[in-house]
Amino acid sequence: MIPLIVVALAFPALALASTGAGGDSSGGAVGEARPLERAGLYRPAERFRHVVETVAERNAAARAARRLARARRQAREERERYEDLPGGVTIETLTAIAACESGGDPTVVSADGSYRGKYQFSFSTWATVGGAGDPAAAPEHEQDYRAALLYARSGSSPWPVCG
């Protein structure tokens, strides 16, 4: 028979099982090997997995918070870029035009698709005031700015009914 000290050094789990320290209260003779409780073996792995998952969740939350802060900062910077309306045009004038043209909805598109956005820009007119892409997809503050540029340049003539 192998001395218990050798078993304990070489195979600690087997030594615990053979001495009855494996969680089974039935005792057992020395040298009688019994399987250890599964939960006892898996607890460290479960704890490690929990720690890893917790750290991963915290990192994901921190990344999401940084993305949100960056998006808010970019939106604020873009709004500030278009904040000052050119040519002394007031927001009240633009609001009246937008209410008549689109009901103030910056995403509206005319039935035939020719006129788009809050001020019902055509693609060509939108491009002449520095707009790129679809006017109805542009942020509302950019539409206001581009409409003010157009109003400063041409007065109310681009909006014959609403201007």
N, C-alpha and C positions, 0 to 999 in steps of 0.2 A: 504494500500500500504506500502511496506517495504521501509524504508528510504534508500536513495542511499548510504550512508556511510556504512550501514550494508552489503549491497550487494557488495560493493567494497572490504570490508574486507573479506567476506566469499567466494565470487566468483569473483575474479578480472576480468576474461575474460568476464563474464556475465555483469559486471558493465561497462566495456568498450563498449560492444556491445549495451547496453541499452542507453548509452550517445551519441552514434554515433561516438565514437572514434575507432571503429573497422576497419576503413579503408573505410567505405562507406560514401560518401559525401552527401547522400540524407537526412541526418539529422535524423528525426524520433522522435517520442514522447518519453518522459521519461517513462521507464518501458516497452517499446516495445523491446523485445529481438530479435536480428538478429544474424545469425551465423557469426563468425569472418572469415576473409579471411584465406584460407588454408595455403597460403604461409607464412603468418605471424606466424602461429603456428608451421610450420615445419622448419623455418629458423634456430632456435637453434639446432635442431636435425641434420640438414644438415651440419651445421658448426662443430658440434661435430664429425659427421661421417667423414668429411673432415680432421679434425685434427687427428683422429685415423688412417685413411688410410695413411696420410702423415707420421706419426710416424712409422707405420708398414712398409711402403716403405723404409724409411731411415734405419730402423733396418735390413731389408732384404738386402739392399745394403751394409751395414756395415758387415753383416755376409758373404756375397759373397766376399767382399774384403778381409776379414780375411782368408777365405778358399783359395782364389787365392794366397795370400801371403804365406800361409802355404805350398801349393802345390809347389810353386816356390822354397821355402827354401828347401823342401825335395828333389826336383829334383837337385838343386845345390849341396846339401850334397852328394847325390848319385853319381853325376858326379865327385865330388872331391875324393870320395872313390876309383874310378876306374881311376883317372887321371894319376897316375904314372904307367907306363907299367913295368912289371917285366922282369928281365933277360936282360936288355939292348936292348930289341926289340924296333925298331923305328916304329912310326906310318906310315912312308913311306912304310916299308916292309909290314905291315898289309894292307895298302891301296891297294898295288899291288895285294896281295892275294885276297882281297875282290872283287876288280874289275874283276878279272878272274873268281872267284867262283860264284858270284851272281850279278855282275854289280854294286856292292856296296849297294844293297838293303837289309836292315836288316830284312825285313819281307818275303823274298822269300822262297819258299818251292819247293824242287825238284819234278819232275813229279810223282814219286812213293811215295813221302812223307817221305822218309828215311833221307834226309838231309835238314837242316833248318837253316835259318838266313843268315846273311852277310857272314859267313865263312863256310856255309854248314856243320854245326855240325850234327853228329848223336846224338840221345838221350844219348847213352852210353858215347860217347866222351865228350859231354857237362857235364854229371854228374862227369866224372873223373877230370874235372878242376873246380869243385865246383858249376856248374850251377844247377839250379832247374827249373823244368817245361819245357816249350817249348822254345828252343833257338830263334825261330823266333818271339816270343812274348816278349823277353827280350829287355831292352833298348839298343840302339846301343853302348853306352859307355861300358856297361857290356859285350857285345859281343866282343868288341875290347880288353878289359881286359882279358877275358877268352881265346881268341885266342892268346894273348901274352903269357899267362901262358903255353898254349899248345906248342907254338913255342919255348919258353925257355926250355921246357922239352924235346921236340922231334925234334926240327928243322923244316925243311920244309916237312918232310916225311908224315905228315897227309894230305898234299895237293900235291899229286904226280904230278899232271898236272900243277897246278898253283903256287906251292911253289918254 
